[in-house]
């Protein structure tokens, strides 16, 4: 069901989901969770196996997603949202040159917790 949905969304130009392959193994996924052609903005999302974290994989992946968004999709902005307490994801955003745009309160429920999100963005250089 998941694969069918992401293939349809990709075909409709609404999102793009890819596997992350490291040393010939699938170690996670990355995506444009939402592609807004009207505002020329994409939202980046990802997940990486815990055993592969801390190797710089996600920083390289997000840099590539930014490149694809600007150069292949013609977007003007790439956005990333991470739980406020998720320091590793927030550091990825900062390492790739994104700026903190703000904190959205009560943005996501995970288990019994309600999380705030830090929203980062980067604009195409003109």
C-alpha positions as CSV (number, residue, x, y, z in Angstrom):
1,X,0.0,0.0,0.0
2,X,2.8,2.4,0.9
3,X,4.7,1.8,-2.3
4,X,1.5,2.2,-4.4
5,X,0.7,5.5,-2.7
6,X,4.2,7.0,-3.1
7,X,4.3,6.0,-6.7
8,X,1.0,7.6,-7.4
9,X,2.0,10.8,-5.6
10,X,5.3,10.8,-7.6
11,X,3.4,10.4,-10.8
12,X,1.1,13.3,-9.8
13,X,4.1,15.5,-9.0
14,X,3.1,15.8,-5.4
15,X,6.0,14.0,-3.7
16,X,9.1,11.9,-4.3
17,X,10.3,9.1,-2.0
18,X,13.6,7.3,-2.4
19,X,15.6,4.6,-0.6
20,X,19.0,5.5,0.9
21,X,21.6,2.9,0.0
22,X,24.9,2.8,1.8
23,X,27.5,0.1,1.2
24,X,25.0,-1.8,-0.9
25,X,22.3,-1.9,1.8
26,X,19.1,0.0,2.2
27,X,19.6,2.0,5.4
28,X,16.7,4.5,5.2
29,X,14.6,6.7,3.0
30,X,14.4,10.3,2.0
31,X,11.7,12.3,0.4
32,X,10.1,15.4,-0.7
33,X,7.1,14.9,1.5
34,X,5.3,17.7,-0.3
35,X,6.0,19.4,-3.6
36,X,4.2,22.7,-4.0
37,X,4.5,23.8,-7.6
38,X,2.5,27.0,-6.9
39,X,4.8,28.3,-4.2
40,X,7.9,26.6,-5.6
41,X,8.7,25.0,-2.3
42,X,9.4,21.4,-1.2
43,X,9.5,19.9,2.2
44,X,12.2,17.4,2.9
45,X,11.7,14.3,5.1
46,X,13.9,11.3,6.0
47,X,14.5,8.4,8.2
48,X,17.8,6.6,8.8
49,X,18.6,3.3,10.6
50,X,20.0,4.0,14.0
51,X,23.0,1.9,13.3
52,X,23.9,4.2,10.4
53,X,23.5,7.5,12.2
54,X,26.6,9.7,12.9
55,X,28.4,8.9,9.6
56,X,27.4,12.0,7.7
57,X,25.0,10.0,5.5
58,X,22.0,12.2,6.1
59,X,23.9,15.5,5.6
60,X,25.0,14.2,2.2
61,X,21.5,13.1,1.3
62,X,19.9,16.4,2.3
63,X,22.5,18.3,0.3
64,X,21.6,16.2,-2.7
65,X,17.9,16.7,-2.2
66,X,18.4,20.5,-2.1
67,X,20.4,20.2,-5.3
68,X,17.6,18.2,-7.0
69,X,14.9,20.6,-5.7
70,X,16.7,23.7,-7.1
71,X,18.3,22.3,-10.3
72,X,15.9,19.5,-11.4
73,X,12.5,20.7,-10.1
74,X,13.1,24.5,-10.4
75,X,12.0,25.1,-6.8
76,X,12.8,28.4,-4.9
77,X,12.8,27.0,-1.4
78,X,13.5,23.8,0.5
79,X,12.0,23.4,4.0
80,X,12.8,20.8,6.7
81,X,10.8,20.3,9.9
82,X,12.2,18.4,12.9
83,X,11.0,17.8,16.4
84,X,12.4,20.6,18.5
85,X,14.2,18.1,20.7
86,X,15.6,16.2,17.7
87,X,19.1,17.8,17.8
88,X,20.7,15.4,15.2
89,X,18.1,16.4,12.6
90,X,18.3,20.0,13.5
91,X,22.1,19.9,13.1
92,X,21.7,18.3,9.7
93,X,19.6,21.3,8.6
94,X,22.2,23.7,10.0
95,X,25.1,21.8,8.3
96,X,23.5,22.1,4.9
97,X,23.0,25.9,5.3
98,X,19.4,26.0,6.3
99,X,18.2,28.8,8.6
100,X,15.8,28.4,11.5
101,X,12.6,30.1,10.5
102,X,10.6,29.3,13.7
103,X,9.1,26.9,16.1
104,X,5.6,25.4,15.5
105,X,4.0,24.3,18.8
106,X,1.9,21.2,19.2
107,X,2.8,20.0,15.7
108,X,3.0,16.2,16.0
109,X,1.8,13.5,18.3
110,X,4.2,10.6,18.9
111,X,2.9,8.1,21.4
112,X,1.6,10.0,24.4
113,X,3.8,13.1,23.7
114,X,2.9,16.2,21.7
115,X,6.0,17.7,20.0
116,X,6.9,21.1,18.9
117,X,8.8,21.4,15.5
118,X,11.7,23.5,14.5
119,X,11.2,24.7,10.9
120,X,14.3,25.3,8.7
121,X,14.5,26.7,5.2
122,X,16.9,27.5,2.4
123,X,16.3,29.6,-0.6
124,X,17.8,29.3,-4.1
125,X,20.7,31.7,-4.5
126,X,19.9,34.3,-7.2
